[in-house]
C-alpha cells in the first residue's frame, strides 16, 4: 500500500476490522475519516475464524497506515473500524500474507 501511494496511486484495496453490532458492512457503504469520505466498502461480512466483522474496500491512499481509525456507515449508523496490518486476517502458516 505504501509503495503504491509513493508511486502516485491515489486509491488502494484495504482490509478493516469493524466494531459492528447487529449487521456487517454492506457493499458500497461509505467509509468516513472524520467528516471526509475516505472510500467505499466492496464487501463486508463476519469472519468466523477471526470472530470479527470484516470490511474490504477501496480507500484513498492518504488513509493507509496500519491502525488507521475510520467509521463505516452501516445502514445509517457509523461504526468504528481500524485498518489491519496485513490484508490476510487468517493465514495460520503465513503463506499468503503481503508484508507491506
Secondary structure as UniProt FT lines:
FT   HELIX           2..6
FT   TURN            7..8
FT   STRAND          11..18
FT   TURN            27..28
FT   STRAND          30..33
FT   TURN            34..35
FT   STRAND          36..47
FT   TURN            48..51
FT   STRAND          52..60
FT   HELIX           61..63
FT   TURN            66..67
FT   STRAND          69..74
FT   TURN            75..76
FT   STRAND          77..83
FT   TURN            92..93
//
